[in-house]
Amino acid sequence: LQANGEPDISVRKAFEKVGWHPSTALQNITEWLGFDFCFGESPDETSLFTGLVLDDGGLVGSSYFVTDQRGLATLVECIAEGIEPKIQLGAMVNNISWNNECVCANVTSN
């Protein structure tokens, strides 16, 4: 429950409450461009309260679309710089554990 006592719902449910029920190809692509493309998830998978960036109770007007000419990979590489050991592609994940400090994966290399 949120501070105001309301339960969390999906963005899809919120869309339905305001009368948005896409049923045509044009409506579906409009929703995809306006939501899925910008947020990286569908309205069905996104929490209304925690899935959207909020500012004083409303959606932030700024766009968070990455426009860096070097591409999104540059951002990912920068974030991953401090990860040790490095990410192991093609490894079999045996176990995943986590706590407030980290996420640890026990892997077997191929």
N, CA, C and O atoms as CSV, one atom per row, in Angstrom:
chain,resi,resn,atom,element,x,y,z
A,1,LEU,N,N,0.827,-1.194,0.000
A,1,LEU,CA,C,0.000,0.000,0.000
A,1,LEU,C,C,0.868,1.253,0.000
A,1,LEU,O,O,1.932,1.281,0.618
A,2,GLN,N,N,0.420,2.254,-0.674
A,2,GLN,CA,C,1.129,3.524,-0.709
A,2,GLN,C,C,0.774,4.333,0.536
A,2,GLN,O,O,-0.118,3.957,1.297
A,3,ALA,N,N,1.473,5.436,0.735
A,3,ALA,CA,C,1.259,6.275,1.912
A,3,ALA,C,C,-0.199,6.733,2.023
A,3,ALA,O,O,-0.716,6.906,3.126
A,4,ASN,N,N,-0.851,6.924,0.888
A,4,ASN,CA,C,-2.249,7.368,0.915
A,4,ASN,C,C,-3.222,6.197,1.066
A,4,ASN,O,O,-4.437,6.395,1.033
A,5,GLY,N,N,-2.692,4.970,1.233
A,5,GLY,CA,C,-3.525,3.800,1.459
A,5,GLY,C,C,-4.006,3.094,0.210
A,5,GLY,O,O,-4.681,2.070,0.308
A,6,GLU,N,N,-3.676,3.613,-0.964
A,6,GLU,CA,C,-4.108,2.976,-2.198
A,6,GLU,C,C,-3.159,1.846,-2.585
A,6,GLU,O,O,-1.945,2.000,-2.458
A,7,PRO,N,N,-3.688,0.708,-3.057
A,7,PRO,CA,C,-2.818,-0.377,-3.507
A,7,PRO,C,C,-2.173,-0.030,-4.844
A,7,PRO,O,O,-2.724,0.758,-5.612
A,8,ASP,N,N,-1.032,-0.603,-5.120
A,8,ASP,CA,C,-0.361,-0.392,-6.395
A,8,ASP,C,C,-1.122,-1.148,-7.482
A,8,ASP,O,O,-1.676,-2.218,-7.232
A,9,ILE,N,N,-1.142,-0.592,-8.671
A,9,ILE,CA,C,-1.748,-1.252,-9.827
A,9,ILE,C,C,-0.805,-1.098,-11.004
A,9,ILE,O,O,0.122,-0.289,-10.963
A,10,SER,N,N,-1.039,-1.871,-12.049
A,10,SER,CA,C,-0.229,-1.740,-13.256
A,10,SER,C,C,-0.643,-0.477,-14.011
A,10,SER,O,O,-1.748,0.038,-13.835
A,11,VAL,N,N,0.253,0.001,-14.840
A,11,VAL,CA,C,-0.076,1.147,-15.686
A,11,VAL,C,C,-1.235,0.776,-16.609
A,11,VAL,O,O,-2.062,1.628,-16.935
A,12,ARG,N,N,-1.304,-0.496,-17.035
A,12,ARG,CA,C,-2.418,-0.946,-17.881
A,12,ARG,C,C,-3.757,-0.700,-17.184
A,12,ARG,O,O,-4.693,-0.185,-17.796
A,13,LYS,N,N,-3.846,-1.070,-15.896
A,13,LYS,CA,C,-5.090,-0.851,-15.143
A,13,LYS,C,C,-5.416,0.638,-15.058
A,13,LYS,O,O,-6.580,1.027,-15.161
A,14,ALA,N,N,-4.398,1.466,-14.870
A,14,ALA,CA,C,-4.614,2.916,-14.812
A,14,ALA,C,C,-5.114,3.428,-16.159
A,14,ALA,O,O,-6.017,4.262,-16.209
A,15,PHE,N,N,-4.529,2.930,-17.257
A,15,PHE,CA,C,-5.004,3.321,-18.588
A,15,PHE,C,C,-6.475,2.957,-18.755
A,15,PHE,O,O,-7.268,3.747,-19.267
A,16,GLU,N,N,-6.830,1.742,-18.312
A,16,GLU,CA,C,-8.219,1.285,-18.431
A,16,GLU,C,C,-9.168,2.179,-17.626
A,16,GLU,O,O,-10.286,2.456,-18.062
A,17,LYS,N,N,-8.719,2.626,-16.454
A,17,LYS,CA,C,-9.564,3.481,-15.605
A,17,LYS,C,C,-9.880,4.828,-16.260
A,17,LYS,O,O,-10.909,5.440,-15.977
A,18,VAL,N,N,-8.977,5.281,-17.139
A,18,VAL,CA,C,-9.235,6.559,-17.819
A,18,VAL,C,C,-9.769,6.353,-19.239
A,18,VAL,O,O,-9.843,7.297,-20.026
A,19,GLY,N,N,-10.142,5.097,-19.560
A,19,GLY,CA,C,-10.802,4.827,-20.828
A,19,GLY,C,C,-9.911,4.476,-21.999
A,19,GLY,O,O,-10.385,4.464,-23.135
A,20,TRP,N,N,-8.642,4.191,-21.772
A,20,TRP,CA,C,-7.736,3.828,-22.869
A,20,TRP,C,C,-7.733,2.310,-23.018
A,20,TRP,O,O,-7.223,1.588,-22.162
A,21,HIS,N,N,-8.315,1.842,-24.126
A,21,HIS,CA,C,-8.390,0.414,-24.444
A,21,HIS,C,C,-7.959,0.246,-25.900
A,21,HIS,O,O,-8.815,0.163,-26.780
A,22,PRO,N,N,-6.659,0.195,-26.175
A,22,PRO,CA,C,-6.216,0.118,-27.573
A,22,PRO,C,C,-6.738,-1.149,-28.249
A,22,PRO,O,O,-6.586,-2.255,-27.731
A,23,SER,N,N,-7.356,-0.963,-29.417
A,23,SER,CA,C,-7.918,-2.114,-30.126
A,23,SER,C,C,-7.559,-2.134,-31.606
A,23,SER,O,O,-7.833,-3.117,-32.293
A,24,THR,N,N,-6.951,-1.065,-32.103
A,24,THR,CA,C,-6.560,-1.028,-33.512
A,24,THR,C,C,-5.043,-1.008,-33.610
A,24,THR,O,O,-4.351,-0.732,-32.630
A,25,ALA,N,N,-4.536,-1.300,-34.792
A,25,ALA,CA,C,-3.090,-1.271,-35.020
A,25,ALA,C,C,-2.524,0.119,-34.727
A,25,ALA,O,O,-1.451,0.236,-34.134
A,26,LEU,N,N,-3.230,1.161,-35.132
A,26,LEU,CA,C,-2.774,2.532,-34.873
A,26,LEU,C,C,-2.713,2.823,-33.379
A,26,LEU,O,O,-1.744,3.420,-32.909
A,27,GLN,N,N,-3.720,2.417,-32.632
A,27,GLN,CA,C,-3.718,2.629,-31.186
A,27,GLN,C,C,-2.594,1.833,-30.521
A,27,GLN,O,O,-1.941,2.335,-29.606
A,28,ASN,N,N,-2.365,0.600,-30.971
A,28,ASN,CA,C,-1.301,-0.219,-30.389
A,28,ASN,C,C,0.080,0.385,-30.644
A,28,ASN,O,O,0.914,0.413,-29.739
A,29,ILE,N,N,0.332,0.867,-31.861
A,29,ILE,CA,C,1.645,1.457,-32.154
A,29,ILE,C,C,1.792,2.795,-31.434
A,29,ILE,O,O,2.900,3.158,-31.039
A,30,THR,N,N,0.707,3.528,-31.258
A,30,THR,CA,C,0.752,4.781,-30.503
A,30,THR,C,C,1.146,4.501,-29.052
A,30,THR,O,O,1.983,5.201,-28.482
A,31,GLU,N,N,0.535,3.473,-28.463
A,31,GLU,CA,C,0.892,3.108,-27.086
A,31,GLU,C,C,2.333,2.634,-27.018
A,31,GLU,O,O,3.061,3.004,-26.097
A,32,TRP,N,N,2.758,1.820,-27.979
A,32,TRP,CA,C,4.123,1.305,-27.963
A,32,TRP,C,C,5.117,2.456,-28.034
A,32,TRP,O,O,6.075,2.493,-27.262
A,33,LEU,N,N,4.904,3.394,-28.949
A,33,LEU,CA,C,5.823,4.526,-29.082
A,33,LEU,C,C,5.781,5.436,-27.866
A,33,LEU,O,O,6.813,5.967,-27.454
A,34,GLY,N,N,4.611,5.622,-27.294
A,34,GLY,CA,C,4.464,6.537,-26.169
A,34,GLY,C,C,4.845,5.948,-24.834
A,34,GLY,O,O,5.159,6.688,-23.902
A,35,PHE,N,N,4.824,4.614,-24.716
A,35,PHE,CA,C,5.107,4.011,-23.413
A,35,PHE,C,C,6.207,2.962,-23.478
A,35,PHE,O,O,7.277,3.156,-22.901
A,36,ASP,N,N,5.966,1.862,-24.165
A,36,ASP,CA,C,6.915,0.750,-24.197
A,36,ASP,C,C,8.315,1.207,-24.618
A,36,ASP,O,O,9.311,0.853,-23.985
A,37,PHE,N,N,8.377,1.998,-25.695
A,37,PHE,CA,C,9.660,2.452,-26.220
A,37,PHE,C,C,10.380,3.347,-25.223
A,37,PHE,O,O,11.598,3.251,-25.070
A,38,CYS,N,N,9.637,4.217,-24.542
A,38,CYS,CA,C,10.245,5.164,-23.605
A,38,CYS,C,C,10.623,4.520,-22.272
A,38,CYS,O,O,11.654,4.867,-21.696
A,39,PHE,N,N,9.807,3.589,-21.771
A,39,PHE,CA,C,10.034,3.016,-20.451
A,39,PHE,C,C,10.682,1.641,-20.485
A,39,PHE,O,O,11.130,1.150,-19.449
A,40,GLY,N,N,10.741,1.003,-21.663
A,40,GLY,CA,C,11.413,-0.285,-21.779
A,40,GLY,C,C,10.588,-1.467,-21.295
A,40,GLY,O,O,11.091,-2.590,-21.266
A,41,GLU,N,N,9.362,-1.251,-20.924
A,41,GLU,CA,C,8.449,-2.313,-20.496
A,41,GLU,C,C,7.053,-1.950,-20.960
A,41,GLU,O,O,6.763,-0.794,-21.269
A,42,SER,N,N,6.195,-2.952,-21.004
A,42,SER,CA,C,4.808,-2.674,-21.393
A,42,SER,C,C,4.039,-2.156,-20.183
A,42,SER,O,O,4.477,-2.345,-19.049
A,43,PRO,N,N,2.907,-1.512,-20.407
A,43,PRO,CA,C,2.079,-1.054,-19.289
A,43,PRO,C,C,1.612,-2.196,-18.389
A,43,PRO,O,O,1.357,-1.991,-17.202
A,44,ASP,N,N,1.500,-3.413,-18.960
A,44,ASP,CA,C,1.084,-4.576,-18.166
A,44,ASP,C,C,2.127,-4.935,-17.117
A,44,ASP,O,O,1.787,-5.463,-16.058
A,45,GLU,N,N,3.403,-4.651,-17.406
A,45,GLU,CA,C,4.519,-5.054,-16.545
A,45,GLU,C,C,5.036,-3.936,-15.654
A,45,GLU,O,O,5.957,-4.155,-14.867
A,46,THR,N,N,4.460,-2.742,-15.762
A,46,THR,CA,C,4.983,-1.578,-15.057
A,46,THR,C,C,4.066,-1.149,-13.919
A,46,THR,O,O,2.861,-0.976,-14.104
A,47,SER,N,N,4.653,-0.980,-12.748
A,47,SER,CA,C,3.922,-0.516,-11.571
A,47,SER,C,C,3.580,0.959,-11.737
A,47,SER,O,O,4.427,1.756,-12.139
A,48,LEU,N,N,2.350,1.317,-11.431
A,48,LEU,CA,C,1.957,2.717,-11.524
A,48,LEU,C,C,2.721,3.574,-10.522
A,48,LEU,O,O,3.116,4.694,-10.845
A,49,PHE,N,N,2.938,3.057,-9.299
A,49,PHE,CA,C,3.572,3.855,-8.250
A,49,PHE,C,C,5.093,3.804,-8.264
A,49,PHE,O,O,5.743,4.795,-7.930
A,50,THR,N,N,5.671,2.674,-8.643
A,50,THR,CA,C,7.135,2.575,-8.572
A,50,THR,C,C,7.804,2.432,-9.923
A,50,THR,O,O,9.030,2.512,-10.010
A,51,GLY,N,N,7.035,2.224,-10.979
A,51,GLY,CA,C,7.626,2.010,-12.289
A,51,GLY,C,C,7.869,3.262,-13.086
A,51,GLY,O,O,8.603,3.229,-14.074
A,52,LEU,N,N,7.276,4.362,-12.688
A,52,LEU,CA,C,7.422,5.619,-13.405
A,52,LEU,C,C,8.170,6.619,-12.541
A,52,LEU,O,O,8.052,6.608,-11.316
A,53,VAL,N,N,8.934,7.477,-13.182
A,53,VAL,CA,C,9.634,8.526,-12.451
A,53,VAL,C,C,8.618,9.589,-12.065
A,53,VAL,O,O,7.918,10.130,-12.922
A,54,LEU,N,N,8.540,9.885,-10.782
A,54,LEU,CA,C,7.562,10.861,-10.308
A,54,LEU,C,C,8.242,12.102,-9.759
A,54,LEU,O,O,9.355,12.036,-9.238
A,55,ASP,N,N,7.573,13.216,-9.878
A,55,ASP,CA,C,8.063,14.482,-9.357
A,55,ASP,C,C,6.876,15.197,-8.730
A,55,ASP,O,O,5.980,15.644,-9.446
A,56,ASP,N,N,6.854,15.312,-7.414
A,56,ASP,CA,C,5.746,15.942,-6.699
A,56,ASP,C,C,4.394,15.312,-7.062
A,56,ASP,O,O,3.389,16.007,-7.207
A,57,GLY,N,N,4.393,13.985,-7.205
A,57,GLY,CA,C,3.148,13.274,-7.463
A,57,GLY,C,C,2.759,13.172,-8.924
A,57,GLY,O,O,1.744,12.552,-9.238
A,58,GLY,N,N,3.528,13.757,-9.828
A,58,GLY,CA,C,3.193,13.686,-11.251
A,58,GLY,C,C,4.369,13.182,-12.056
A,58,GLY,O,O,5.492,13.114,-11.557
A,59,LEU,N,N,4.112,12.832,-13.291
A,59,LEU,CA,C,5.194,12.376,-14.163
A,59,LEU,C,C,6.139,13.526,-14.464
A,59,LEU,O,O,5.708,14.660,-14.675
A,60,VAL,N,N,7.416,13.228,-14.483
A,60,VAL,CA,C,8.411,14.232,-14.831
A,60,VAL,C,C,8.292,14.544,-16.312
A,60,VAL,O,O,8.147,13.637,-17.131
A,61,GLY,N,N,8.352,15.810,-16.658
A,61,GLY,CA,C,8.209,16.205,-18.050
A,61,GLY,C,C,9.443,15.949,-18.889
A,61,GLY,O,O,9.350,15.926,-20.116
A,62,SER,N,N,10.600,15.756,-18.266
A,62,SER,CA,C,11.834,15.559,-19.011
A,62,SER,C,C,11.879,14.192,-19.659
A,62,SER,O,O,11.276,13.236,-19.170
A,63,SER,N,N,12.587,14.111,-20.748
A,63,SER,CA,C,12.782,12.833,-21.433
A,63,SER,C,C,14.072,12.203,-20.935
A,63,SER,O,O,15.075,12.890,-20.745
A,64,TYR,N,N,14.041,10.898,-20.725
A,64,TYR,CA,C,15.231,10.169,-20.307
A,64,TYR,C,C,15.781,9.327,-21.440
A,64,TYR,O,O,16.519,8.373,-21.194
A,65,PHE,N,N,15.440,9.658,-22.682
A,65,PHE,CA,C,15.917,8.947,-23.853
A,65,PHE,C,C,17.406,9.227,-24.026
A,65,PHE,O,O,17.829,10.381,-23.965
A,66,VAL,N,N,18.204,8.183,-24.240
A,66,VAL,CA,C,19.651,8.327,-24.396
A,66,VAL,C,C,19.944,8.830,-25.805
A,66,VAL,O,O,19.594,8.183,-26.793
A,67,THR,N,N,20.587,9.988,-25.883
A,67,THR,CA,C,20.913,10.575,-27.181
A,67,THR,C,C,22.413,10.626,-27.436
A,67,THR,O,O,22.845,11.237,-28.413
A,68,ASP,N,N,23.218,9.999,-26.580
A,68,ASP,CA,C,24.664,9.977,-26.744
A,68,ASP,C,C,25.015,9.307,-28.070
A,68,ASP,O,O,24.571,8.191,-28.337
A,69,GLN,N,N,25.799,9.975,-28.891
A,69,GLN,CA,C,26.163,9.455,-30.207
A,69,GLN,C,C,26.959,8.156,-30.130
A,69,GLN,O,O,26.994,7.389,-31.092
A,70,ARG,N,N,27.598,7.907,-28.984
A,70,ARG,CA,C,28.380,6.670,-28.826
A,70,ARG,C,C,27.481,5.473,-28.558
A,70,ARG,O,O,27.944,4.334,-28.615
A,71,GLY,N,N,26.211,5.706,-28.267
A,71,GLY,CA,C,25.252,4.636,-28.067
A,71,GLY,C,C,25.072,4.265,-26.608
A,71,GLY,O,O,25.821,4.715,-25.740
A,72,LEU,N,N,24.072,3.441,-26.350
A,72,LEU,CA,C,23.728,3.002,-25.007
A,72,LEU,C,C,24.836,2.146,-24.390
A,72,LEU,O,O,24.993,2.128,-23.169
A,73,ALA,N,N,25.602,1.440,-25.218
A,73,ALA,CA,C,26.676,0.577,-24.709
A,73,ALA,C,C,27.683,1.365,-23.878
A,73,ALA,O,O,28.238,0.826,-22.920
A,74,THR,N,N,27.927,2.610,-24.218
A,74,THR,CA,C,28.863,3.443,-23.457
A,74,THR,C,C,28.375,3.627,-22.027
A,74,THR,O,O,29.173,3.569,-21.091
A,75,LEU,N,N,27.092,3.845,-21.847
A,75,LEU,CA,C,26.514,3.989,-20.512
A,75,LEU,C,C,26.659,2.684,-19.730
A,75,LEU,O,O,27.061,2.697,-18.567
A,76,VAL,N,N,26.335,1.568,-20.363
A,76,VAL,CA,C,26.443,0.260,-19.710
A,76,VAL,C,C,27.892,-0.030,-19.325
A,76,VAL,O,O,28.150,-0.506,-18.219
A,77,GLU,N,N,28.830,0.247,-20.211
A,77,GLU,CA,C,30.252,0.019,-19.916
A,77,GLU,C,C,30.702,0.870,-18.733
A,77,GLU,O,O,31.448,0.387,-17.881
A,78,CYS,N,N,30.269,2.107,-18.663
A,78,CYS,CA,C,30.637,2.997,-17.560
A,78,CYS,C,C,30.099,2.458,-16.234
A,78,CYS,O,O,30.819,2.435,-15.236
A,79,ILE,N,N,28.850,2.028,-16.221
A,79,ILE,CA,C,28.245,1.483,-15.004
A,79,ILE,C,C,28.957,0.203,-14.582
A,79,ILE,O,O,29.155,-0.033,-13.390
A,80,ALA,N,N,29.346,-0.629,-15.557
A,80,ALA,CA,C,29.944,-1.931,-15.266
A,80,ALA,C,C,31.435,-1.866,-14.945
A,80,ALA,O,O,32.023,-2.887,-14.589
A,81,GLU,N,N,32.062,-0.695,-15.060
A,81,GLU,CA,C,33.511,-0.570,-14.834
A,81,GLU,C,C,33.968,-1.153,-13.508
A,81,GLU,O,O,35.001,-1.820,-13.453
A,82,GLY,N,N,33.221,-0.915,-12.440
A,82,GLY,CA,C,33.649,-1.350,-11.120
A,82,GLY,C,C,33.288,-2.784,-10.778
A,82,GLY,O,O,33.606,-3.250,-9.684
A,83,ILE,N,N,32.635,-3.493,-11.683
A,83,ILE,CA,C,32.221,-4.859,-11.379
A,83,ILE,C,C,33.411,-5.803,-11.489
A,83,ILE,O,O,34.044,-5.895,-12.540
A,84,GLU,N,N,33.705,-6.488,-10.424
A,84,GLU,CA,C,34.778,-7.490,-10.410
A,84,GLU,C,C,34.258,-8.747,-9.766
A,84,GLU,O,O,33.582,-8.614,-8.746
A,85,PRO,N,N,34.487,-9.917,-10.226
A,85,PRO,CA,C,35.108,-10.174,-11.527
A,85,PRO,C,C,34.164,-9.750,-12.653
A,85,PRO,O,O,32.966,-9.557,-12.445
A,86,LYS,N,N,34.725,-9.613,-13.823
A,86,LYS,CA,C,33.950,-9.150,-14.959
A,86,LYS,C,C,32.836,-10.130,-15.305
A,86,LYS,O,O,32.868,-11.296,-14.910
A,87,ILE,N,N,31.881,-9.651,-16.025
A,87,ILE,CA,C,30.761,-10.472,-16.466
A,87,ILE,C,C,31.289,-11.604,-17.336
A,87,ILE,O,O,32.120,-11.379,-18.216
A,88,GLN,N,N,30.810,-12.820,-17.092
A,88,GLN,CA,C,31.254,-14.006,-17.835
A,88,GLN,C,C,30.148,-14.454,-18.782
A,88,GLN,O,O,29.165,-15.064,-18.360
A,89,LEU,N,N,30.316,-14.146,-20.060
A,89,LEU,CA,C,29.331,-14.560,-21.047
A,89,LEU,C,C,29.486,-16.047,-21.331
A,89,LEU,O,O,30.604,-16.562,-21.333
A,90,GLY,N,N,28.399,-16.729,-21.564
A,90,GLY,CA,C,28.418,-18.143,-21.906
A,90,GLY,C,C,28.635,-19.067,-20.727
A,90,GLY,O,O,28.823,-20.268,-20.923
A,91,ALA,N,N,28.615,-18.549,-19.506
A,91,ALA,CA,C,28.814,-19.381,-18.313
A,91,ALA,C,C,27.470,-19.904,-17.820
A,91,ALA,O,O,26.444,-19.244,-17.992
A,92,MET,N,N,27.471,-21.078,-17.213
A,92,MET,CA,C,26.271,-21.676,-16.629
A,92,MET,C,C,26.092,-21.125,-15.220
A,92,MET,O,O,26.989,-21.254,-14.387
A,93,VAL,N,N,24.944,-20.512,-14.946
A,93,VAL,CA,C,24.656,-19.972,-13.620
A,93,VAL,C,C,24.113,-21.094,-12.746
A,93,VAL,O,O,23.083,-21.690,-13.063
A,94,ASN,N,N,24.810,-21.384,-11.636
A,94,ASN,CA,C,24.404,-22.452,-10.721
A,94,ASN,C,C,23.534,-21.937,-9.585
A,94,ASN,O,O,22.618,-22.625,-9.136
A,95,ASN,N,N,23.823,-20.724,-9.120
A,95,ASN,CA,C,23.126,-20.189,-7.959
A,95,ASN,C,C,23.241,-18.664,-7.972
A,95,ASN,O,O,24.268,-18.120,-8.377
A,96,ILE,N,N,22.185,-17.976,-7.528
A,96,ILE,CA,C,22.215,-16.520,-7.391
A,96,ILE,C,C,21.793,-16.180,-5.973
A,96,ILE,O,O,20.773,-16.667,-5.486
A,97,SER,N,N,22.585,-15.339,-5.309
A,97,SER,CA,C,22.239,-14.881,-3.968
A,97,SER,C,C,22.402,-13.368,-3.924
A,97,SER,O,O,23.138,-12.799,-4.730
A,98,TRP,N,N,21.723,-12.713,-2.990
A,98,TRP,CA,C,21.822,-11.258,-2.892
A,98,TRP,C,C,21.557,-10.803,-1.474
A,98,TRP,O,O,20.967,-11.513,-0.659
A,99,ASN,N,N,22.019,-9.582,-1.210
A,99,ASN,CA,C,21.748,-8.913,0.060
A,99,ASN,C,C,21.720,-7.418,-0.224
A,99,ASN,O,O,21.652,-7.019,-1.386
A,100,ASN,N,N,21.769,-6.589,0.798
A,100,ASN,CA,C,21.713,-5.134,0.594
A,100,ASN,C,C,22.969,-4.579,-0.061
A,100,ASN,O,O,22.959,-3.457,-0.567
A,101,GLU,N,N,24.046,-5.350,-0.056
A,101,GLU,CA,C,25.323,-4.874,-0.586
A,101,GLU,C,C,25.587,-5.305,-2.040
A,101,GLU,O,O,26.184,-4.561,-2.818
A,102,CYS,N,N,25.130,-6.525,-2.391
A,102,CYS,CA,C,25.505,-7.032,-3.710
A,102,CYS,C,C,24.590,-8.161,-4.178
A,102,CYS,O,O,23.761,-8.672,-3.425
A,103,VAL,N,N,24.768,-8.531,-5.444
A,103,VAL,CA,C,24.166,-9.720,-6.033
A,103,VAL,C,C,25.330,-10.592,-6.474
A,103,VAL,O,O,26.233,-10.128,-7.171
A,104,CYS,N,N,25.308,-11.864,-6.065
A,104,CYS,CA,C,26.404,-12.782,-6.396
A,104,CYS,C,C,25.859,-13.955,-7.192
A,104,CYS,O,O,24.826,-14.527,-6.844
A,105,ALA,N,N,26.555,-14.309,-8.256
A,105,ALA,CA,C,26.183,-15.461,-9.092
A,105,ALA,C,C,27.318,-16.465,-9.046
A,105,ALA,O,O,28.471,-16.124,-9.309
A,106,ASN,N,N,26.987,-17.709,-8.709
A,106,ASN,CA,C,27.949,-18.811,-8.728
A,106,ASN,C,C,27.836,-19.439,-10.111
A,106,ASN,O,O,26.775,-19.938,-10.485
A,107,VAL,N,N,28.940,-19.416,-10.878
A,107,VAL,CA,C,28.902,-19.886,-12.266
A,107,VAL,C,C,29.939,-20.957,-12.536
A,107,VAL,O,O,30.940,-21.071,-11.829
A,108,THR,N,N,29.682,-21.741,-13.574
A,108,THR,CA,C,30.636,-22.704,-14.094
A,108,THR,C,C,30.983,-22.271,-15.507
A,108,THR,O,O,30.096,-22.152,-16.352
A,109,SER,N,N,32.268,-22.030,-15.778
A,109,SER,CA,C,32.693,-21.585,-17.115
A,109,SER,C,C,32.637,-22.742,-18.091
A,109,SER,O,O,32.852,-23.899,-17.729
A,110,ASN,N,N,32.344,-22.405,-19.336
A,110,ASN,CA,C,32.313,-23.402,-20.412
A,110,ASN,C,C,33.679,-23.559,-21.026
A,110,ASN,O,O,33.854,-24.355,-21.949
